[in-house]
């Protein structure tokens, strides 16, 4: 009986933490939107700010990376001279949901990647889940998971 009561109390406490209604949701939403705007321009400083040093990132292609991998790849990309045929990609977030548990937060959203190559636009959608940790008053991502959605799963616009 004691175990059942302890389990029930633990569940109530977890629910109460979630019921905080994510007081930092506006800050996390702005950080996400600022990051996506920066990622659209390969902003190295924004990536460095967003990802925690101990990041574990699982890409939509199933590749596991850490912050050092991401920063190295980004720096290599920014050194290369852009070619017009490569096009540009803008990233935005839709259907953002935030759950906060004290100094930890889980942000889920649909990433929309709109690529423009020579005037032809293509759109790819991904479900993303980020686990954020607040340290020294600053939120950073410690874990990230991206999942590509099949084209037919993309909502109509």
N, CA, C and O atoms as a GROMACS GRO file, in nm:
protein
  628
    1UNK      N    1   0.082  -0.119   0.000
    1UNK     CA    2   0.000   0.000   0.000
    1UNK      C    3   0.087   0.127   0.000
    1UNK      O    4   0.056   0.226  -0.066
    2UNK      N    5   0.197   0.120   0.076
    2UNK     CA    6   0.288   0.234   0.082
    2UNK      C    7   0.345   0.265  -0.056
    2UNK      O    8   0.356   0.381  -0.095
    3UNK      N    9   0.382   0.160  -0.130
    3UNK     CA   10   0.438   0.179  -0.265
    3UNK      C   11   0.336   0.242  -0.358
    3UNK      O   12   0.371   0.329  -0.438
    4UNK      N   13   0.213   0.199  -0.349
    4UNK     CA   14   0.107   0.254  -0.434
    4UNK      C   15   0.089   0.402  -0.402
    4UNK      O   16   0.078   0.485  -0.492
    5UNK      N   17   0.086   0.435  -0.273
    5UNK     CA   18   0.070   0.574  -0.232
    5UNK      C   19   0.189   0.658  -0.277
    5UNK      O   20   0.170   0.770  -0.327
    6UNK      N   21   0.311   0.608  -0.262
    6UNK     CA   22   0.430   0.680  -0.307
    6UNK      C   23   0.428   0.700  -0.458
    6UNK      O   24   0.463   0.807  -0.508
    7UNK      N   25   0.387   0.597  -0.531
    7UNK     CA   26   0.378   0.608  -0.677
    7UNK      C   27   0.276   0.712  -0.717
    7UNK      O   28   0.299   0.792  -0.809
    8UNK      N   29   0.162   0.712  -0.648
    8UNK     CA   30   0.057   0.810  -0.678
    8UNK      C   31   0.106   0.951  -0.648
    8UNK      O   32   0.081   1.043  -0.726
    9UNK      N   33   0.174   0.969  -0.534
    9UNK     CA   34   0.227   1.100  -0.499
    9UNK      C   35   0.332   1.147  -0.600
    9UNK      O   36   0.336   1.265  -0.634
   10UNK      N   37   0.416   1.055  -0.648
   10UNK     CA   38   0.515   1.090  -0.749
   10UNK      C   39   0.447   1.137  -0.877
   10UNK      O   40   0.489   1.234  -0.939
   11UNK      N   41   0.342   1.066  -0.916
   11UNK     CA   42   0.267   1.104  -1.035
   11UNK      C   43   0.204   1.242  -1.018
   11UNK      O   44   0.206   1.324  -1.110
   12UNK      N   45   0.148   1.268  -0.900
   12UNK     CA   46   0.089   1.399  -0.874
   12UNK      C   47   0.193   1.510  -0.880
   12UNK      O   48   0.167   1.618  -0.933
   13UNK      N   49   0.313   1.483  -0.826
   13UNK     CA   50   0.419   1.584  -0.829
   13UNK      C   51   0.464   1.611  -0.972
   13UNK      O   52   0.486   1.726  -1.009
   14UNK      N   53   0.478   1.506  -1.053
   14UNK     CA   54   0.517   1.524  -1.193
   14UNK      C   55   0.411   1.604  -1.267
   14UNK      O   56   0.443   1.692  -1.347
   15UNK      N   57   0.285   1.574  -1.240
   15UNK     CA   58   0.176   1.648  -1.304
   15UNK      C   59   0.177   1.793  -1.258
   15UNK      O   60   0.154   1.884  -1.338
   16UNK      N   61   0.204   1.816  -1.130
   16UNK     CA   62   0.209   1.953  -1.078
   16UNK      C   63   0.322   2.031  -1.144
   16UNK      O   64   0.305   2.148  -1.177
   17UNK      N   65   0.437   1.966  -1.162
   17UNK     CA   66   0.548   2.035  -1.230
   17UNK      C   67   0.508   2.073  -1.371
   17UNK      O   68   0.537   2.184  -1.416
   18UNK      N   69   0.441   1.981  -1.441
   18UNK     CA   70   0.397   2.011  -1.578
   18UNK      C   71   0.290   2.119  -1.577
   18UNK      O   72   0.280   2.200  -1.670
   19UNK      N   73   0.209   2.119  -1.471
   19UNK     CA   74   0.100   2.215  -1.461
   19UNK      C   75   0.150   2.358  -1.440
   19UNK      O   76   0.070   2.451  -1.436
   20UNK      N   77   0.281   2.376  -1.424
   20UNK     CA   78   0.335   2.511  -1.414
   20UNK      C   79   0.300   2.590  -1.540
   20UNK      O   80   0.316   2.712  -1.545
   21UNK      N   81   0.251   2.520  -1.638
   21UNK     CA   82   0.212   2.580  -1.765
   21UNK      C   83   0.331   2.647  -1.834
   21UNK      O   84   0.316   2.748  -1.902
   22UNK      N   85   0.447   2.588  -1.817
   22UNK     CA   86   0.569   2.632  -1.886
   22UNK      C   87   0.588   2.783  -1.875
   22UNK      O   88   0.572   2.855  -1.973
   23UNK      N   89   0.622   2.832  -1.755
   23UNK     CA   90   0.640   2.977  -1.739
   23UNK      C   91   0.746   3.036  -1.831
   23UNK      O   92   0.740   3.155  -1.862
   24UNK      N   93   0.842   2.956  -1.875
   24UNK     CA   94   0.947   3.008  -1.965
   24UNK      C   95   0.914   2.982  -2.112
   24UNK      O   96   1.001   2.996  -2.198
   25UNK      N   97   0.790   2.945  -2.142
   25UNK     CA   98   0.751   2.917  -2.280
   25UNK      C   99   0.780   3.033  -2.375
   25UNK      O  100   0.832   3.009  -2.484
   26UNK      N  101   0.750   3.158  -2.339
   26UNK     CA  102   0.783   3.267  -2.432
   26UNK      C  103   0.933   3.276  -2.460
   26UNK      O  104   0.974   3.299  -2.574
   27UNK      N  105   1.015   3.259  -2.356
   27UNK     CA  106   1.160   3.265  -2.374
   27UNK      C  107   1.210   3.149  -2.461
   27UNK      O  108   1.293   3.170  -2.549
   28UNK      N  109   1.158   3.029  -2.438
   28UNK     CA  110   1.199   2.913  -2.518
   28UNK      C  111   1.152   2.925  -2.662
   28UNK      O  112   1.223   2.888  -2.755
   29UNK      N  113   1.031   2.977  -2.680
   29UNK     CA  114   0.978   2.996  -2.816
   29UNK      C  115   1.064   3.097  -2.893
   29UNK      O  116   1.098   3.074  -3.009
   30UNK      N  117   1.099   3.207  -2.827
   30UNK     CA  118   1.184   3.308  -2.892
   30UNK      C  119   1.322   3.250  -2.923
   30UNK      O  120   1.376   3.275  -3.031
   31UNK      N  121   1.379   3.175  -2.831
   31UNK     CA  122   1.509   3.113  -2.855
   31UNK      C  123   1.502   3.020  -2.975
   31UNK      O  124   1.591   3.021  -3.060
   32UNK      N  125   1.397   2.939  -2.983
   32UNK     CA  126   1.380   2.848  -3.098
   32UNK      C  127   1.368   2.927  -3.227
   32UNK      O  128   1.434   2.894  -3.326
   33UNK      N  129   1.286   3.029  -3.228
   33UNK     CA  130   1.267   3.108  -3.351
   33UNK      C  131   1.394   3.182  -3.391
   33UNK      O  132   1.427   3.191  -3.509
   34UNK      N  133   1.466   3.236  -3.292
   34UNK     CA  134   1.593   3.302  -3.321
   34UNK      C  135   1.694   3.202  -3.378
   34UNK      O  136   1.768   3.232  -3.471
   35UNK      N  137   1.694   3.082  -3.319
   35UNK     CA  138   1.786   2.979  -3.367
   35UNK      C  139   1.754   2.942  -3.512
   35UNK      O  140   1.844   2.934  -3.595
   36UNK      N  141   1.628   2.918  -3.543
   36UNK     CA  142   1.590   2.879  -3.679
   36UNK      C  143   1.623   2.989  -3.780
   36UNK      O  144   1.665   2.960  -3.891
   37UNK      N  145   1.604   3.115  -3.740
   37UNK     CA  146   1.641   3.225  -3.830
   37UNK      C  147   1.792   3.223  -3.852
   37UNK      O  148   1.840   3.242  -3.964
   38UNK      N  149   1.868   3.200  -3.746
   38UNK     CA  150   2.013   3.192  -3.758
   38UNK      C  151   2.058   3.071  -3.837
   38UNK      O  152   2.151   3.080  -3.918
   39UNK      N  153   1.993   2.958  -3.815
   39UNK     CA  154   2.027   2.836  -3.889
   39UNK      C  155   2.001   2.854  -4.038
   39UNK      O  156   2.070   2.796  -4.121
   40UNK      N  157   1.901   2.934  -4.072
   40UNK     CA  158   1.871   2.962  -4.212
   40UNK      C  159   1.985   3.036  -4.280
   40UNK      O  160   1.997   3.035  -4.403
   41UNK      N  161   2.071   3.102  -4.199
   41UNK     CA  162   2.184   3.178  -4.252
   41UNK      C  163   2.318   3.118  -4.212
   41UNK      O  164   2.422   3.181  -4.228
   42UNK      N  165   2.315   2.995  -4.159
   42UNK     CA  166   2.439   2.929  -4.110
   42UNK      C  167   2.512   3.017  -4.009
   42UNK      O  168   2.634   3.031  -4.016
   43UNK      N  169   2.439   3.074  -3.915
   43UNK     CA  170   2.494   3.161  -3.813
   43UNK      C  171   2.568   3.076  -3.708
   43UNK      O  172   2.505   3.012  -3.623
   44UNK      N  173   2.699   3.077  -3.714
   44UNK     CA  174   2.783   2.996  -3.625
   44UNK      C  175   2.760   3.035  -3.479
   44UNK      O  176   2.749   2.948  -3.393
   45UNK      N  177   2.754   3.165  -3.451
   45UNK     CA  178   2.736   3.212  -3.314
   45UNK      C  179   2.603   3.165  -3.256
   45UNK      O  180   2.595   3.130  -3.138
   46UNK      N  181   2.498   3.164  -3.338
   46UNK     CA  182   2.367   3.120  -3.289
   46UNK      C  183   2.371   2.970  -3.257
   46UNK      O  184   2.316   2.928  -3.155
   47UNK      N  185   2.435   2.891  -3.343
   47UNK     CA  186   2.449   2.748  -3.314
   47UNK      C  187   2.525   2.727  -3.184
   47UNK      O  188   2.487   2.644  -3.101
   48UNK      N  189   2.633   2.802  -3.165
   48UNK     CA  190   2.714   2.787  -3.045
   48UNK      C  191   2.634   2.822  -2.920
   48UNK      O  192   2.650   2.758  -2.816
   49UNK      N  193   2.548   2.922  -2.930
   49UNK     CA  194   2.462   2.962  -2.818
   49UNK      C  195   2.355   2.859  -2.788
   49UNK      O  196   2.324   2.834  -2.672
   50UNK      N  197   2.298   2.799  -2.891
   50UNK     CA  198   2.181   2.712  -2.880
   50UNK      C  199   2.215   2.574  -2.824
   50UNK      O  200   2.145   2.524  -2.736
   51UNK      N  201   2.322   2.513  -2.874
   51UNK     CA  202   2.357   2.375  -2.837
   51UNK      C  203   2.446   2.375  -2.713
   51UNK      O  204   2.542   2.451  -2.705
   52UNK      N  205   2.414   2.289  -2.616
   52UNK     CA  206   2.500   2.271  -2.497
   52UNK      C  207   2.621   2.187  -2.537
   52UNK      O  208   2.616   2.112  -2.635
   53UNK      N  209   2.728   2.201  -2.462
   53UNK     CA  210   2.852   2.127  -2.493
   53UNK      C  211   2.832   1.976  -2.492
   53UNK      O  212   2.897   1.904  -2.568
   54UNK      N  213   2.742   1.926  -2.407
   54UNK     CA  214   2.721   1.781  -2.397
   54UNK      C  215   2.606   1.730  -2.484
   54UNK      O  216   2.554   1.622  -2.461
   55UNK      N  217   2.568   1.808  -2.584
   55UNK     CA  218   2.458   1.773  -2.675
   55UNK      C  219   2.470   1.632  -2.734
   55UNK      O  220   2.578   1.587  -2.770
   56UNK      N  221   2.354   1.566  -2.742
   56UNK     CA  222   2.339   1.443  -2.820
   56UNK      C  223   2.230   1.473  -2.922
   56UNK      O  224   2.115   1.497  -2.885
   57UNK      N  225   2.265   1.473  -3.050
   57UNK     CA  226   2.175   1.509  -3.159
   57UNK      C  227   2.158   1.388  -3.250
   57UNK      O  228   2.256   1.331  -3.298
   58UNK      N  229   2.034   1.349  -3.272
   58UNK     CA  230   2.006   1.240  -3.365
   58UNK      C  231   1.933   1.302  -3.484
   58UNK      O  232   1.823   1.354  -3.472
   59UNK      N  233   1.997   1.294  -3.601
   59UNK     CA  234   1.943   1.357  -3.721
   59UNK      C  235   1.829   1.275  -3.779
   59UNK      O  236   1.807   1.161  -3.740
   60UNK      N  237   1.758   1.335  -3.873
   60UNK     CA  238   1.649   1.267  -3.942
   60UNK      C  239   1.699   1.148  -4.024
   60UNK      O  240   1.621   1.060  -4.059
   61UNK      N  241   1.828   1.146  -4.053
   61UNK     CA  242   1.888   1.035  -4.127
   61UNK      C  243   1.943   0.928  -4.033
   61UNK      O  244   2.005   0.831  -4.078
   62UNK      N  245   1.921   0.946  -3.902
   62UNK     CA  246   1.966   0.848  -3.805
   62UNK      C  247   2.112   0.860  -3.766
   62UNK      O  248   2.170   0.767  -3.710
   63UNK      N  249   2.173   0.973  -3.795
   63UNK     CA  250   2.313   0.995  -3.760
   63UNK      C  251   2.323   1.065  -3.625
   63UNK      O  252   2.259   1.169  -3.605
   64UNK      N  253   2.401   1.011  -3.535
   64UNK     CA  254   2.420   1.070  -3.404
   64UNK      C  255   2.538   1.165  -3.409
   64UNK      O  256   2.644   1.131  -3.461
   65UNK      N  257   2.519   1.287  -3.353
   65UNK     CA  258   2.624   1.389  -3.354
   65UNK      C  259   2.632   1.454  -3.217
   65UNK      O  260   2.540   1.444  -3.135
   66UNK      N  261   2.744   1.519  -3.193
   66UNK     CA  262   2.756   1.602  -3.074
   66UNK      C  263   2.777   1.747  -3.120
   66UNK      O  264   2.779   1.775  -3.240
   67UNK      N  265   2.791   1.838  -3.026
   67UNK     CA  266   2.806   1.979  -3.061
   67UNK      C  267   2.931   2.002  -3.145
   67UNK      O  268   2.928   2.079  -3.242
   68UNK      N  269   3.040   1.936  -3.109
   68UNK     CA  270   3.165   1.956  -3.184
   68UNK      C  271   3.146   1.916  -3.330
   68UNK      O  272   3.197   1.983  -3.420
   69UNK      N  273   3.073   1.806  -3.355
   69UNK     CA  274   3.047   1.762  -3.493
   69UNK      C  275   2.968   1.868  -3.569
   69UNK      O  276   3.002   1.905  -3.682
   70UNK      N  277   2.862   1.917  -3.505
   70UNK     CA  278   2.776   2.017  -3.571
   70UNK      C  279   2.855   2.144  -3.601
   70UNK      O  280   2.846   2.198  -3.711
   71UNK      N  281   2.933   2.190  -3.504
   71UNK     CA  282   3.009   2.314  -3.524
   71UNK      C  283   3.115   2.296  -3.633
   71UNK      O  284   3.136   2.387  -3.713
   72UNK      N  285   3.181   2.182  -3.636
   72UNK     CA  286   3.282   2.156  -3.740
   72UNK      C  287   3.217   2.155  -3.878
   72UNK      O  288   3.268   2.218  -3.971
   73UNK      N  289   3.105   2.084  -3.894
   73UNK     CA  290   3.034   2.077  -4.022
   73UNK      C  291   2.987   2.217  -4.065
   73UNK      O  292   2.997   2.254  -4.182
   74UNK      N  293   2.936   2.293  -3.970
   74UNK     CA  294   2.888   2.427  -4.000
   74UNK      C  295   3.001   2.518  -4.046
   74UNK      O  296   2.985   2.593  -4.142
   75UNK      N  297   3.114   2.511  -3.978
   75UNK     CA  298   3.229   2.595  -4.017
   75UNK      C  299   3.280   2.557  -4.156
   75UNK      O  300   3.320   2.644  -4.234
   76UNK      N  301   3.278   2.427  -4.187
   76UNK     CA  302   3.318   2.382  -4.322
   76UNK      C  303   3.223   2.437  -4.426
   76UNK      O  304   3.266   2.482  -4.532
   77UNK      N  305   3.093   2.434  -4.397
   77UNK     CA  306   2.992   2.487  -4.490
   77UNK      C  307   3.011   2.636  -4.512
   77UNK      O  308   3.001   2.684  -4.625
   78UNK      N  309   3.038   2.710  -4.404
   78UNK     CA  310   3.048   2.855  -4.418
   78UNK      C  311   3.176   2.896  -4.490
   78UNK      O  312   3.184   3.008  -4.542
   79UNK      N  313   3.276   2.809  -4.494
   79UNK     CA  314   3.399   2.839  -4.568
   79UNK      C  315   3.379   2.822  -4.718
   79UNK      O  316   3.444   2.890  -4.798
   80UNK      N  317   3.290   2.731  -4.756
   80UNK     CA  318   3.266   2.704  -4.898
   80UNK      C  319   3.194   2.822  -4.962
   80UNK      O  320   3.108   2.885  -4.901
   81UNK      N  321   3.230   2.850  -5.086
   81UNK     CA  322   3.164   2.956  -5.162
   81UNK      C  323   3.027   2.905  -5.206
   81UNK      O  324   3.018   2.803  -5.274
   82UNK      N  325   2.919   2.977  -5.168
   82UNK     CA  326   2.786   2.930  -5.209
   82UNK      C  327   2.768   2.937  -5.360
   82UNK      O  328   2.811   3.032  -5.426
   83UNK      N  329   2.703   2.834  -5.412
   83UNK     CA  330   2.673   2.829  -5.555
   83UNK      C  331   2.523   2.854  -5.573
   83UNK      O  332   2.442   2.804  -5.495
   84UNK      N  333   2.486   2.931  -5.674
   84UNK     CA  334   2.344   2.960  -5.695
   84UNK      C  335   2.259   2.833  -5.709
   84UNK      O  336   2.143   2.832  -5.667
   85UNK      N  337   2.316   2.728  -5.767
   85UNK     CA  338   2.238   2.605  -5.787
   85UNK      C  339   2.212   2.530  -5.656
   85UNK      O  340   2.128   2.440  -5.650
   86UNK      N  341   2.286   2.567  -5.549
   86UNK     CA  342   2.260   2.505  -5.418
   86UNK      C  343   2.130   2.555  -5.358
   86UNK      O  344   2.066   2.484  -5.281
   87UNK      N  345   2.092   2.676  -5.391
   87UNK     CA  346   1.970   2.733  -5.337
   87UNK      C  347   1.986   2.776  -5.193
   87UNK      O  348   2.095   2.766  -5.135
   88UNK      N  349   1.877   2.824  -5.136
   88UNK     CA  350   1.875   2.864  -4.996
   88UNK      C  351   1.760   2.795  -4.925
   88UNK      O  352   1.657   2.764  -4.986
   89UNK      N  353   1.778   2.771  -4.797
   89UNK     CA  354   1.672   2.707  -4.718
   89UNK      C  355   1.641   2.794  -4.598
   89UNK      O  356   1.730   2.839  -4.526
   90UNK      N  357   1.510   2.818  -4.579
   90UNK     CA  358   1.461   2.892  -4.462
   90UNK      C  359   1.389   2.794  -4.372
   90UNK      O  360   1.311   2.710  -4.419
   91UNK      N  361   1.415   2.803  -4.241
   91UNK     CA  362   1.355   2.712  -4.144
   91UNK      C  363   1.257   2.789  -4.056
   91UNK      O  364   1.287   2.898  -4.008
   92UNK      N  365   1.140   2.729  -4.035
   92UNK     CA  366   1.040   2.786  -3.944
   92UNK      C  367   0.982   2.673  -3.860
   92UNK      O  368   0.995   2.555  -3.893
   93UNK      N  369   0.919   2.712  -3.750
   93UNK     CA  370   0.858   2.615  -3.660
   93UNK      C  371   0.707   2.636  -3.655
   93UNK      O  372   0.659   2.749  -3.648
   94UNK      N  373   0.635   2.526  -3.659
   94UNK     CA  374   0.489   2.530  -3.646
   94UNK      C  375   0.448   2.429  -3.540
   94UNK      O  376   0.523   2.337  -3.508
   95UNK      N  377   0.330   2.448  -3.485
   95UNK     CA  378   0.275   2.356  -3.384
   95UNK      C  379   0.373   2.337  -3.268
   95UNK      O  380   0.403   2.224  -3.229
   96UNK      N  381   0.422   2.446  -3.213
   96UNK     CA  382   0.518   2.440  -3.102
   96UNK      C  383   0.444   2.405  -2.972
   96UNK      O  384   0.343   2.466  -2.939
   97UNK      N  385   0.497   2.307  -2.902
   97UNK     CA  386   0.444   2.268  -2.770
   97UNK      C  387   0.561   2.264  -2.673
   97UNK      O  388   0.668   2.210  -2.705
   98UNK      N  389   0.540   2.321  -2.555
   98UNK     CA  390   0.647   2.328  -2.456
   98UNK      C  391   0.597   2.273  -2.323
   98UNK      O  392   0.491   2.311  -2.274
   99UNK      N  393   0.675   2.183  -2.267
   99UNK     CA  394   0.650   2.132  -2.133
   99UNK      C  395   0.772   2.169  -2.049
   99UNK      O  396   0.886   2.147  -2.090
  100UNK      N  397   0.747   2.226  -1.933
  100UNK     CA  398   0.858   2.268  -1.848
  100UNK      C  399   0.852   2.195  -1.715
  100UNK      O  400   0.745   2.179  -1.657
  101UNK      N  401   0.967   2.152  -1.669
  101UNK     CA  402   0.982   2.082  -1.543
  101UNK      C  403   1.094   2.150  -1.465
  101UNK      O  404   1.206   2.100  -1.462
  102UNK      N  405   1.065   2.263  -1.403
  102UNK     CA  406   1.168   2.339  -1.333
  102UNK      C  407   1.267   2.395  -1.433
  102UNK      O  408   1.231   2.475  -1.520
  103UNK      N  409   1.395   2.354  -1.421
  103UNK     CA  410   1.500   2.402  -1.510
  103UNK      C  411   1.522   2.310  -1.630
  103UNK      O  412   1.626   2.316  -1.695
  104UNK      N  413   1.423   2.226  -1.658
  104UNK     CA  414   1.428   2.141  -1.778
  104UNK      C  415   1.302   2.167  -1.860
  104UNK      O  416   1.195   2.192  -1.805
  105UNK      N  417   1.316   2.159  -1.989
  105UNK     CA  418   1.202   2.180  -2.077
  105UNK      C  419   1.210   2.090  -2.198
  105UNK      O  420   1.319   2.058  -2.247
  106UNK      N  421   1.094   2.049  -2.247
  106UNK     CA  422   1.085   1.970  -2.369
  106UNK      C  423   1.006   2.051  -2.469
  106UNK      O  424   0.892   2.091  -2.443
  107UNK      N  425   1.068   2.076  -2.584
  107UNK     CA  426   1.005   2.154  -2.690
  107UNK      C  427   0.983   2.062  -2.809
  107UNK      O  428   1.078   2.003  -2.861
  108UNK      N  429   0.858   2.051  -2.852
  108UNK     CA  430   0.827   1.972  -2.970
  108UNK      C  431   0.763   2.066  -3.073
  108UNK      O  432   0.690   2.158  -3.037
  109UNK      N  433   0.793   2.040  -3.200
  109UNK     CA  434   0.738   2.124  -3.305
  109UNK      C  435   0.757   2.056  -3.440
  109UNK      O  436   0.829   1.957  -3.454
  110UNK      N  437   0.689   2.112  -3.538
  110UNK     CA  438   0.709   2.068  -3.676
  110UNK      C  439   0.799   2.170  -3.744
  110UNK      O  440   0.764   2.287  -3.758
  111UNK      N  441   0.915   2.123  -3.785
  111UNK     CA  442   1.010   2.206  -3.858
  111UNK      C  443   0.969   2.207  -4.004
  111UNK      O  444   0.946   2.102  -4.063
  112UNK      N  445   0.960   2.326  -4.061
  112UNK     CA  446   0.929   2.341  -4.203
  112UNK      C  447   1.053   2.399  -4.270
  112UNK      O  448   1.095   2.510  -4.238
  113UNK      N  449   1.110   2.323  -4.362
  113UNK     CA  450   1.229   2.365  -4.436
  113UNK      C  451   1.186   2.399  -4.578
  113UNK      O  452   1.148   2.310  -4.654
  114UNK      N  453   1.191   2.526  -4.613
  114UNK     CA  454   1.151   2.571  -4.746
  114UNK      C  455   1.277   2.606  -4.824
  114UNK      O  456   1.349   2.700  -4.790
  115UNK      N  457   1.302   2.528  -4.928
  115UNK     CA  458   1.422   2.547  -5.010
  115UNK      C  459   1.384   2.611  -5.142
  115UNK      O  460   1.289   2.570  -5.207
  116UNK      N  461   1.460   2.714  -5.180
  116UNK     CA  462   1.440   2.784  -5.305
  116UNK      C  463   1.564   2.762  -5.391
  116UNK      O  464   1.673   2.811  -5.360
  117UNK      N  465   1.546   2.688  -5.500
  117UNK     CA  466   1.654   2.665  -5.597
  117UNK      C  467   1.608   2.719  -5.732
  117UNK      O  468   1.517   2.666  -5.795
  118UNK      N  469   1.673   2.825  -5.773
  118UNK     CA  470   1.644   2.886  -5.903
  118UNK      C  471   1.495   2.915  -5.919
  118UNK      O  472   1.439   2.893  -6.026
  119UNK      N  473   1.432   2.963  -5.813
  119UNK     CA  474   1.291   3.000  -5.820
  119UNK      C  475   1.194   2.886  -5.797
  119UNK      O  476   1.073   2.910  -5.786
  120UNK      N  477   1.242   2.763  -5.788
  120UNK     CA  478   1.155   2.648  -5.760
  120UNK      C  479   1.162   2.618  -5.611
  120UNK      O  480   1.269   2.593  -5.556
  121UNK      N  481   1.046   2.622  -5.546
  121UNK     CA  482   1.042   2.598  -5.402
  121UNK      C  483   0.998   2.456  -5.370
  121UNK      O  484   0.905   2.402  -5.431
  122UNK      N  485   1.069   2.398  -5.273
  122UNK     CA  486   1.029   2.267  -5.220
  122UNK      C  487   1.018   2.281  -5.069
  122UNK      O  488   1.089   2.361  -5.007
  123UNK      N  489   0.930   2.202  -5.011
  123UNK     CA  490   0.907   2.208  -4.867
  123UNK      C  491   0.924   2.069  -4.809
  123UNK      O  492   0.868   1.972  -4.860
  124UNK      N  493   1.000   2.060  -4.701
  124UNK     CA  494   1.016   1.936  -4.626
  124UNK      C  495   0.972   1.962  -4.483
  124UNK      O  496   0.996   2.070  -4.428
  125UNK      N  497   0.909   1.863  -4.422
  125UNK     CA  498   0.860   1.875  -4.286
  125UNK      C  499   0.926   1.770  -4.198
  125UNK      O  500   0.952   1.657  -4.241
  126UNK      N  501   0.954   1.808  -4.074
  126UNK     CA  502   1.019   1.720  -3.977
  126UNK      C  503   0.953   1.741  -3.841
  126UNK      O  504   0.916   1.852  -3.806
  127UNK      N  505   0.938   1.633  -3.766
  127UNK     CA  506   0.903   1.647  -3.626
  127UNK      C  507   1.033   1.656  -3.549
  127UNK      O  508   1.123   1.574  -3.568
  128UNK      N  509   1.044   1.755  -3.462
  128UNK     CA  510   1.163   1.773  -3.381
  128UNK      C  511   1.125   1.776  -3.234
  128UNK      O  512   1.021   1.828  -3.196
  129UNK      N  513   1.211   1.717  -3.153
  129UNK     CA  514   1.196   1.720  -3.008
  129UNK      C  515   1.329   1.764  -2.950
  129UNK      O  516   1.432   1.702  -2.976
  130UNK      N  517   1.326   1.870  -2.871
  130UNK     CA  518   1.447   1.919  -2.806
  130UNK      C  519   1.430   1.919  -2.655
  130UNK      O  520   1.326   1.961  -2.603
  131UNK      N  521   1.531   1.871  -2.586
  131UNK     CA  522   1.533   1.877  -2.440
  131UNK      C  523   1.628   1.989  -2.402
  131UNK      O  524   1.747   1.987  -2.435
  132UNK      N  525   1.575   2.087  -2.331
  132UNK     CA  526   1.650   2.205  -2.292
  132UNK      C  527   1.680   2.200  -2.142
  132UNK      O  528   1.602   2.145  -2.064
  133UNK      N  529   1.792   2.258  -2.105
  133UNK     CA  530   1.829   2.269  -1.964
  133UNK      C  531   1.868   2.414  -1.939
  133UNK      O  532   1.941   2.475  -2.018
  134UNK      N  533   1.818   2.468  -1.829
  134UNK     CA  534   1.850   2.607  -1.793
  134UNK      C  535   1.960   2.607  -1.687
  134UNK      O  536   1.942   2.556  -1.576
  135UNK      N  537   2.074   2.666  -1.725
  135UNK     CA  538   2.186   2.678  -1.633
  135UNK      C  539   2.236   2.821  -1.636
  135UNK      O  540   2.250   2.881  -1.743
  136UNK      N  541   2.263   2.874  -1.519
  136UNK     CA  542   2.310   3.013  -1.508
  136UNK      C  543   2.219   3.109  -1.584
  136UNK      O  544   2.266   3.204  -1.647
  137UNK      N  545   2.088   3.084  -1.577
  137UNK     CA  546   1.990   3.171  -1.640
  137UNK      C  547   1.979   3.159  -1.791
  137UNK      O  548   1.913   3.241  -1.855
  138UNK      N  549   2.043   3.058  -1.849
  138UNK     CA  550   2.046   3.044  -1.995
  138UNK      C  551   1.998   2.904  -2.036
  138UNK      O  552   2.047   2.803  -1.986
  139UNK      N  553   1.901   2.899  -2.127
  139UNK     CA  554   1.851   2.773  -2.181
  139UNK      C  555   1.943   2.725  -2.294
  139UNK      O  556   1.984   2.804  -2.378
  140UNK      N  557   1.974   2.594  -2.294
  140UNK     CA  558   2.047   2.532  -2.405
  140UNK      C  559   1.993   2.392  -2.427
  140UNK      O  560   1.935   2.330  -2.338
  141UNK      N  561   2.013   2.343  -2.548
  141UNK     CA  562   1.966   2.209  -2.585
  141UNK      C  563   2.071   2.106  -2.546
  141UNK      O  564   2.189   2.119  -2.579
  142UNK      N  565   2.025   2.001  -2.473
  142UNK     CA  566   2.115   1.892  -2.436
  142UNK      C  567   2.087   1.765  -2.516
  142UNK      O  568   2.172   1.677  -2.527
  143UNK      N  569   1.966   1.756  -2.573
  143UNK     CA  570   1.931   1.640  -2.657
  143UNK      C  571   1.833   1.686  -2.764
  143UNK      O  572   1.748   1.771  -2.741
  144UNK      N  573   1.848   1.626  -2.885
  144UNK     CA  574   1.764   1.665  -2.999
  144UNK      C  575   1.736   1.543  -3.084
  144UNK      O  576   1.824   1.459  -3.106
  145UNK      N  577   1.614   1.533  -3.131
  145UNK     CA  578   1.573   1.422  -3.220
  145UNK      C  579   1.494   1.482  -3.335
  145UNK      O  580   1.399   1.557  -3.314
  146UNK      N  581   1.534   1.449  -3.456
  146UNK     CA  582   1.463   1.496  -3.576
  146UNK      C  583   1.411   1.375  -3.653
  146UNK      O  584   1.482   1.275  -3.669
  147UNK      N  585   1.288   1.384  -3.700
  147UNK     CA  586   1.227   1.277  -3.779
  147UNK      C  587   1.166   1.338  -3.904
  147UNK      O  588   1.080   1.426  -3.896
  148UNK      N  589   1.210   1.292  -4.020
  148UNK     CA  590   1.154   1.341  -4.147
  148UNK      C  591   1.014   1.285  -4.164
  148UNK      O  592   0.989   1.167  -4.138
  149UNK      N  593   0.923   1.370  -4.208
  149UNK     CA  594   0.787   1.326  -4.237
  149UNK      C  595   0.776   1.294  -4.385
  149UNK      O  596   0.832   1.365  -4.468
  150UNK      N  597   0.704   1.187  -4.417
  150UNK     CA  598   0.683   1.158  -4.560
  150UNK      C  599   0.609   1.276  -4.624
  150UNK      O  600   0.530   1.344  -4.558
  151UNK      N  601   0.634   1.299  -4.749
  151UNK     CA  602   0.573   1.414  -4.818
  151UNK      C  603   0.422   1.414  -4.805
  151UNK      O  604   0.362   1.520  -4.788
  152UNK      N  605   0.357   1.298  -4.813
  152UNK     CA  606   0.212   1.295  -4.804
  152UNK      C  607   0.160   1.326  -4.665
  152UNK      O  608   0.040   1.349  -4.648
  153UNK      N  609   0.250   1.329  -4.562
  153UNK     CA  610   0.210   1.363  -4.426
  153UNK      C  611   0.210   1.512  -4.402
  153UNK      O  612   0.160   1.559  -4.300
  154UNK      N  613   0.265   1.586  -4.493
  154UNK     CA  614   0.274   1.731  -4.474
  154UNK      C  615   0.134   1.791  -4.484
  154UNK      O  616   0.058   1.759  -4.575
  155UNK      N  617   0.100   1.878  -4.391
  155UNK     CA  618  -0.032   1.941  -4.398
  155UNK      C  619  -0.045   2.032  -4.520
  155UNK      O  620   0.052   2.094  -4.562
  156UNK      N  621  -0.163   2.039  -4.573
  156UNK     CA  622  -0.188   2.126  -4.688
  156UNK      C  623  -0.184   2.270  -4.643
  156UNK      O  624  -0.225   2.302  -4.531
  157UNK      N  625  -0.136   2.356  -4.729
  157UNK     CA  626  -0.132   2.500  -4.696
  157UNK      C  627  -0.229   2.574  -4.784
  157UNK      O  628  -0.242   2.696  -4.773
   0.00000   0.00000   0.00000
